[in-house]
Amino acid sequence: MFTGIIEEVGTIRRISKSADGAGLVIGAGEVLSDLKVGDSIAVSGPCLTVTALERNGFTAWAMPETLKKTTLNTAGAGDRINLERALALGGRLGGHLVSGHIDAVVTVGRRSLEGGAILLYFETPGHLLRYIIPKGSVALDGVSLTVIDLDSSGFSVGLIPHTAGQTTLGQKEPGEAVNLEVDLIGKYVEKILQPYRGENAKQKKSITMSLLQEKGYL
């Protein structure tokens, strides 16, 4: 589990792709302080497992499913990536709960400036928009951000100067792709409530205060 608060921007030194996946050698500094083989680390969003430690870096492996569903499929040597180690139990949750499981690759549709902030609009698959709400949370390339607004085609976020300077998002231009993870809480709630919707609701109990208490929501 992650928070979406990026610790540093690293660089892909080498990437070797095959039918079995891809091996990445990533240059880093700050995240190496207590990193161990087997640890989870978010690499511009996707959660990868550290397979080896190197001088001023580490290696990780991305399986074919990860490549298919994320921007790592088109990544190359020299690319800058956002890095975050897994959240330690009892640590501060500065952003929001992020799993590192990417829902879709989305594209920057527009970029503009408003005061000192950079506004980015992302074109988004319709089936994911139901999990996105104004002032709710999303993770873009592993960065926790607050949704400003949304419409039938996508949503917008704002980058303060600190976020723009300390992550790769500040350099994103229209047409560029990023990894999107929607708020996982919404997906779990939808799954739990599914039996009580539509035709299924006729066969189930109504949602009441006592039912919510029984399920642990109250």
C-alpha positions in Angstrom: 0.0 0.0 0.0 1.2 3.5 -0.8 0.2 7.1 -0.2 0.8 8.8 -3.5 3.5 11.1 -1.9 6.5 10.8 -4.2 9.8 10.4 -2.4 12.1 11.1 -5.4 12.3 11.0 -9.1 14.6 8.2 -10.4 15.8 7.2 -13.8 15.5 4.0 -15.8 19.0 3.0 -16.6 18.2 -0.1 -18.6 15.1 -2.0 -19.5 15.1 -5.5 -21.1 11.8 -6.6 -22.5 10.8 -10.1 -23.6 7.8 -12.3 -23.9 8.1 -13.0 -20.2 8.0 -9.4 -19.1 10.6 -6.7 -18.5 13.6 -6.3 -16.2 14.2 -2.7 -15.1 17.4 -1.2 -13.6 16.5 2.0 -11.9 18.8 4.7 -10.6 17.8 6.1 -7.3 19.1 7.6 -4.1 16.7 8.4 -1.2 14.6 5.3 -1.5 17.6 3.1 -1.1 18.1 4.0 2.6 16.2 0.9 3.9 15.2 -0.8 0.7 15.5 -4.6 0.7 15.1 -7.4 -1.9 11.5 -8.4 -1.9 10.2 -5.0 -1.0 7.4 -3.3 -2.9 8.0 0.0 -4.6 5.7 2.1 -6.8 7.4 3.0 -10.1 5.3 5.9 -11.6 2.3 4.1 -10.2 2.6 0.3 -10.7 3.7 -1.6 -7.7 6.8 -3.6 -8.5 9.0 -6.0 -6.4 12.6 -5.2 -5.8 14.7 -8.1 -7.1 18.2 -6.9 -6.5 20.1 -3.9 -5.1 22.8 -2.1 -7.1 25.2 0.7 -6.5 22.9 3.8 -6.6 19.9 1.8 -7.7 17.9 -1.3 -7.8 16.3 -3.8 -10.2 12.7 -4.8 -10.5 10.6 -7.0 -12.7 7.3 -6.2 -14.6 5.3 -9.1 -15.8 3.4 -9.0 -19.1 0.1 -8.0 -17.5 1.8 -5.0 -15.9 3.3 -4.0 -19.3 0.0 -4.4 -21.0 -1.9 -2.2 -18.6 0.7 0.6 -17.8 3.1 3.0 -19.5 6.0 0.8 -18.6 5.2 -0.9 -21.9 6.6 2.1 -23.8 9.3 3.1 -21.2 12.9 3.3 -22.2 16.4 4.0 -20.8 16.7 7.6 -19.6 13.0 8.0 -18.7 12.4 9.7 -15.4 10.0 7.9 -13.0 8.3 8.7 -9.7 9.3 6.5 -6.8 7.6 5.7 -3.5 8.4 3.0 -1.0 5.5 1.1 0.5 3.8 2.7 3.5 5.1 1.6 6.8 2.3 0.6 9.3 1.8 3.6 11.6 3.3 6.0 9.0 1.7 9.2 8.0 -0.9 9.0 5.2 -0.1 12.3 3.5 -2.0 11.5 0.3 -4.6 8.8 0.1 -4.7 5.0 0.1 -3.0 3.9 -3.2 -2.6 0.2 -4.1 -0.2 0.5 -7.0 -2.7 -1.4 -9.3 -3.3 0.6 -12.4 -6.8 0.9 -13.8 -6.0 2.5 -17.1 -3.5 4.5 -19.1 -5.0 8.0 -19.8 -3.8 10.8 -22.0 -3.3 14.5 -21.2 -6.0 16.3 -23.2 -5.2 19.9 -22.1 -2.6 21.8 -20.1 -3.1 25.3 -18.8 -1.9 27.7 -16.1 -4.0 29.2 -13.4 -2.1 31.5 -11.0 0.9 29.4 -9.9 -0.8 26.1 -10.6 -0.6 23.8 -13.7 -4.0 22.5 -14.7 -4.1 19.1 -16.5 -7.2 17.5 -18.1 -7.2 13.8 -18.7 -9.3 12.0 -21.2 -10.7 8.9 -19.3 -12.5 5.7 -20.2 -16.2 6.1 -19.4 -16.4 3.0 -17.1 -13.9 4.6 -14.7 -15.5 8.0 -14.5 -18.1 6.6 -12.0 -15.3 6.2 -9.4 -14.1 9.8 -9.8 -15.8 12.7 -8.0 -15.0 16.4 -7.7 -12.6 17.0 -4.8 -12.1 13.2 -4.6 -8.7 11.5 -5.0 -6.9 9.9 -7.9 -3.3 8.7 -8.4 -1.6 9.7 -11.6 1.8 8.2 -12.3 1.8 7.4 -8.6 1.0 10.9 -7.5 -1.9 11.5 -5.1 -4.0 14.4 -6.5 -7.4 16.0 -5.9 -9.9 16.1 -8.7 -11.0 19.7 -9.6 -13.8 18.9 -12.0 -15.0 16.2 -14.3 -17.3 15.8 -17.3 -18.5 13.0 -19.5 -15.1 12.6 -21.1 -12.6 13.1 -18.3 -11.4 15.1 -15.3 -9.0 17.8 -14.3 -6.4 18.2 -11.6 -4.1 20.9 -10.5 -0.4 20.8 -9.7 1.0 23.2 -7.2 4.6 24.3 -7.9 6.0 21.8 -5.4 4.2 18.8 -7.0 5.1 20.0 -10.5 8.8 20.3 -9.5 9.2 17.2 -7.4 7.4 14.7 -9.8 7.4 14.0 -13.5 3.8 15.4 -13.9 5.1 19.0 -14.2 6.6 18.1 -17.6 3.6 16.3 -19.1 2.2 17.9 -22.3 -1.0 17.2 -24.2 -0.9 13.8 -25.9 1.4 12.2 -23.3 0.2 9.1 -21.4 0.1 8.5 -17.6 -1.0 5.7 -15.3 -4.3 6.2 -13.6 -5.5 4.5 -10.4 -8.9 5.6 -9.2 -9.9 5.6 -5.5 -10.0 2.0 -4.5 -12.6 2.6 -1.7 -15.2 3.4 -4.4 -14.6 0.1 -6.1 -14.9 -1.9 -3.0 -18.2 -0.1 -2.0 -19.6 -0.7 -5.5 -18.7 -4.5 -5.2 -20.3 -4.8 -1.8 -23.5 -3.0 -2.8 -23.9 -4.9 -6.2 -26.3 -7.6 -4.7 -28.6 -4.8 -3.6 -28.9 -3.1 -6.9 -31.3 -3.7 -9.9 -33.0 -7.1 -10.2 -30.8 -8.5 -7.5 -32.3 -6.2 -5.0 -35.6 -8.0 -5.1 -33.9 -11.1 -3.8 -31.9 -9.3 -1.0 -32.6 -7.3 2.1 -33.0 -3.5 1.8 -30.0 -1.4 2.9 -30.8 -0.2 6.4 -28.9 1.2 9.3 -28.9 -2.2 11.0 -27.5 -3.8 7.8 -24.7 -1.2 7.6 -23.9 -1.8 11.2 -23.9 -5.6 10.6 -21.4 -5.1 7.8 -19.1 -2.9 9.9 -19.8 0.5 8.3 -21.2 2.0 11.5 
